[in-house]
Amino acid sequence: MTLKQLRIFLAVAQHQSHTLAARQLFMSQPAVSMQIRQLEESLEISLFNRVGKNIKLSDAGQEMLHYARSISSQAGEAKEVMLEFRDMKKGHLHLTMASTANYFAPKLLASFCDRYPGVQISLVVTNRAGLLQALEDNTTDIVIMGAPPKNLPLASEIFMDNPLVVIASPTHALVDKPYVSLAQLAKEPFIIREKNSGTRAAVERFLAQHHIERPSGMGMNSNEAIKQAVQAGLGLGVVSSHTLEMELLLKRLCILPVQDFPIMRHWRVVYRQDRHFSKVAHAFKDFICEEAKHILQLKL
């Protein structure tokens, strides 16, 4: 069993296709099939069930997938460590961030890359479910998110506040009010993030603490969709203030002065304690914790 075979096995398991795996790996389809066959022969067990042209992981293949991911991750970590010994100015950072963080994170990444021009960054922007999956699978160095889960061996550090505010169209009747009570808020239709999002969970906790039933409305899976819906007059919304810089500047949206708002959340750098924390990852963590507020200088 070789690392090459495991890499090919992971690609075939991902695509459930020798042809698609071959395209990803820049190999021929027969070469991929031969490597899988040799791997199965060395293990003396079938890793895939074949039905016609379709393939799916067998029970043994599902178990092998867990080990292949772990071995691949450890091999990658070993390569990173050796690279650090060879050249302290180079490295690779695997970064995963919440979609809301994408409104400010590019500025941080640009500044970090200016300081460390030899570092390569692999970036994935996803929703909370994707963040949790990356942490559970141990496939990323650092996650930028709100509240981390409690069921994993994680460390986290707060680097910036993340205020959640209530937004309205400039023509909404509540815009001219100097103060909006929660009772008034509860009468308005709402557009809110999808189930299981961090923003939605924070809003629902806030309403429960104030014994307010969540206003009727609709759920949307992106901040942009919520902002567009609010601009169109479909209702009020709750979003991170970091997503509003352009809309406030162009006066397309307004922040309402609602009782007990903003809901103050925090942005954190989160990482697994049982994963090798490379010098590049450590440098990025220190950089973002020390420099984020100065680089962004958000005035909302």
C-alpha positions in Angstrom: 0.0 0.0 0.0 1.5 3.3 -1.1 0.7 7.0 -0.6 0.1 7.3 -4.3 -2.5 4.5 -4.1 -4.2 6.2 -1.2 -4.3 9.5 -3.0 -5.9 7.8 -6.0 -8.3 6.0 -3.7 -9.4 9.3 -2.1 -10.1 10.8 -5.5 -12.1 7.8 -6.7 -14.1 7.8 -3.4 -14.8 11.5 -3.8 -16.1 11.3 -7.4 -17.3 7.7 -7.3 -15.8 7.5 -10.8 -12.5 6.3 -12.2 -12.8 8.7 -15.1 -13.5 11.8 -13.0 -10.7 10.9 -10.6 -8.3 10.5 -13.5 -9.2 14.0 -14.7 -8.6 15.4 -11.3 -5.2 13.6 -10.9 -4.1 14.2 -14.6 -3.8 10.5 -15.1 -5.3 8.1 -17.6 -8.4 6.2 -16.6 -6.7 2.7 -17.0 -3.9 3.9 -14.8 -6.3 4.8 -12.0 -8.2 1.6 -12.4 -4.9 -0.4 -12.2 -3.8 1.4 -9.0 -7.2 0.7 -7.3 -7.0 -2.9 -8.4 -3.5 -3.3 -7.0 -4.5 -1.6 -3.7 -7.5 -4.1 -3.4 -5.2 -7.0 -4.2 -2.7 -5.9 -1.6 -5.5 -5.7 1.0 -7.2 -8.8 -0.3 -10.6 -7.1 -0.1 -12.9 -5.0 -2.4 -13.1 -1.3 -1.5 -15.8 -0.6 -4.1 -19.0 -2.2 -5.1 -19.5 -2.1 -8.8 -22.9 -2.1 -10.5 -22.5 -1.7 -14.2 -20.5 1.5 -14.8 -21.3 2.9 -11.3 -19.2 2.4 -8.3 -19.8 3.0 -4.6 -17.7 2.4 -1.5 -18.1 -0.9 0.1 -18.3 -1.2 3.9 -14.6 -1.9 3.9 -14.1 1.1 1.6 -15.9 3.3 4.0 -13.6 2.2 6.8 -10.6 2.6 4.6 -11.7 6.2 3.7 -11.3 7.2 7.3 -7.7 5.9 7.5 -6.8 7.2 4.0 -7.9 10.7 5.0 -5.9 10.5 8.3 -2.7 9.2 6.6 -3.0 11.8 3.8 -3.4 14.6 6.4 -0.4 13.4 8.3 1.7 13.1 5.2 0.8 16.6 4.3 1.8 17.8 7.8 5.1 16.0 7.5 5.8 17.8 4.2 5.0 21.1 5.8 7.3 20.5 8.7 10.1 19.5 6.4 9.5 22.6 4.3 9.8 24.8 7.3 13.2 23.2 8.2 14.4 23.7 4.6 13.2 27.3 4.1 11.6 29.4 6.8 10.2 31.8 4.3 7.9 29.3 2.6 4.8 27.4 3.7 1.2 26.7 2.9 -1.8 27.8 4.9 -5.1 26.0 4.7 -7.8 28.5 5.7 -11.5 28.1 5.9 -13.9 30.9 6.7 -17.5 31.8 7.2 -19.2 33.4 4.2 -19.8 36.6 6.2 -16.1 36.9 6.9 -15.5 37.2 3.2 -16.5 40.8 3.4 -13.4 41.8 5.4 -11.0 38.9 5.2 -9.5 39.6 1.8 -8.0 42.8 3.2 -6.4 40.8 6.0 -5.1 38.2 3.6 -3.6 40.9 1.3 -1.7 42.4 4.2 -0.5 39.0 5.4 0.7 38.1 1.9 2.6 41.4 1.7 4.4 40.6 4.9 5.0 36.9 4.0 5.2 36.9 0.2 6.4 33.2 0.0 3.3 31.8 1.7 0.7 30.1 -0.4 -2.9 30.2 0.9 -5.7 27.7 0.1 -9.0 29.4 1.0 -12.5 27.9 1.3 -15.5 30.1 2.0 -18.5 28.2 3.3 -21.5 28.2 5.7 -21.4 27.0 9.3 -22.1 23.4 8.3 -19.0 23.5 6.1 -16.9 25.0 8.9 -17.9 22.3 11.3 -17.2 19.6 8.8 -13.7 21.0 8.1 -13.0 21.0 11.8 -14.4 17.5 12.3 -12.5 16.1 9.4 -9.3 18.0 10.4 -8.7 19.2 6.9 -7.9 22.8 7.6 -5.3 24.7 9.6 -7.4 27.6 10.8 -11.1 28.5 10.7 -12.4 32.0 10.9 -15.9 31.8 12.4 -18.1 32.9 15.3 -18.9 30.6 18.1 -16.9 27.3 17.8 -18.5 23.9 18.6 -17.9 22.3 22.0 -17.6 18.7 21.0 -14.1 18.9 19.4 -10.6 19.5 20.8 -10.4 23.1 19.7 -8.6 26.3 20.7 -9.9 29.7 19.7 -9.0 33.4 20.1 -11.2 36.4 19.6 -9.7 39.0 17.2 -12.7 41.3 16.5 -16.2 42.2 17.5 -19.0 41.2 15.2 -22.1 43.3 15.8 -25.5 42.1 14.5 -27.8 44.9 13.5 -31.3 45.3 12.3 -31.5 46.7 8.7 -34.4 48.3 6.8 -35.1 49.9 3.5 -34.6 53.7 3.6 -38.4 54.0 2.9 -39.5 51.8 5.8 -41.8 53.5 8.3 -39.4 52.8 11.2 -36.4 54.5 9.7 -37.3 57.9 11.1 -37.9 56.6 14.6 -35.3 57.6 17.2 -36.0 54.4 19.0 -37.6 51.1 18.0 -38.8 48.7 20.8 -38.7 45.0 20.6 -42.5 45.0 20.7 -42.5 47.1 17.5 -39.9 44.9 15.9 -42.0 41.7 16.6 -44.8 43.1 14.4 -42.6 43.4 11.3 -42.0 40.7 8.7 -38.4 39.4 8.8 -35.8 38.0 6.5 -33.2 35.9 8.4 -30.4 33.5 7.6 -31.1 29.8 7.1 -31.5 27.2 9.8 -28.2 26.3 11.5 -26.5 29.5 10.6 -24.6 31.3 13.4 -26.4 34.5 12.8 -29.8 32.9 13.0 -28.9 31.0 16.2 -27.7 34.3 17.8 -30.9 36.1 16.9 -33.1 33.2 18.2 -31.2 33.1 21.5 -31.6 36.9 21.8 -35.4 36.7 21.2 -35.8 33.8 23.6 -33.9 35.7 26.3 -36.3 38.7 25.8 -39.4 36.4 25.6 -40.2 37.5 22.1 -41.6 35.2 19.6 -39.7 35.3 16.3 -41.4 37.5 13.8 -42.9 35.8 10.7 -40.9 36.0 7.5 -38.6 34.0 5.3 -35.2 32.4 5.5 -32.3 33.0 3.0 -28.9 31.4 2.7 -26.8 34.4 2.1 -26.3 38.0 3.4 -26.5 39.3 -0.1 -30.0 37.7 -0.6 -31.1 39.2 2.7 -29.9 42.7 1.8 -31.5 42.6 -1.6 -34.8 41.4 -0.1 -34.7 44.2 2.6 -33.9 46.8 -0.1 -37.0 45.6 -2.0 -39.2 46.2 1.0 -39.9 42.5 1.9 -39.2 43.1 5.5 -36.5 43.8 8.0 -33.3 41.8 8.3 -30.5 41.0 10.8 -27.0 40.9 9.5 -23.4 41.5 10.6 -22.5 45.2 10.4 -19.3 44.1 8.5 -21.5 43.3 5.5 -23.0 46.8 5.1 -20.1 49.1 4.2 -21.2 49.7 0.6 -25.0 49.8 1.2 -24.7 52.4 4.0 -22.3 54.5 1.9 -24.8 54.5 -1.0 -27.8 54.9 1.4 -29.5 51.8 0.1 -30.0 50.4 3.6 -30.4 51.9 7.1 -29.5 50.5 10.5 -32.5 50.8 12.9 -31.9 52.0 16.5 -33.6 48.9 18.0 -33.8 48.2 21.7 -30.9 46.2 23.1 -29.2 46.0 19.6 -26.7 45.4 18.3 -26.3 41.7 19.3 -22.6 41.5 20.0 -20.9 38.4 18.7 -17.2 37.9 18.0 -14.9 36.8 15.2 -12.5 34.0 16.3 -9.6 32.1 14.8 -10.3 28.5 15.6 -8.0 25.5 15.2 -7.7 21.9 16.4 -5.4 21.3 19.3 -4.5 17.8 18.0 -3.3 19.1 14.6 0.3 20.1 13.9 0.2 23.9 14.1 2.7 25.0 11.5 4.8 28.1 11.8 2.8 29.7 8.9 -0.5 29.0 10.7 1.0 30.3 14.0 2.2 33.5 12.1 -1.3 34.0 10.6 -3.0 33.6 14.0 -0.7 36.1 15.6 -1.1 38.5 12.7 -4.9 38.5 12.6 -5.2 38.8 16.4 -2.8 41.7 16.5 -3.5 43.6 13.2 -7.1 43.0 12.2 -8.6 46.0 13.9 -5.9 48.3 12.7 -6.1 47.1 9.1 -9.9 47.1 8.7 -10.7 50.3 10.7 -14.4 49.8 10.0 -16.6 52.8 10.7 -20.2 51.9 10.5 
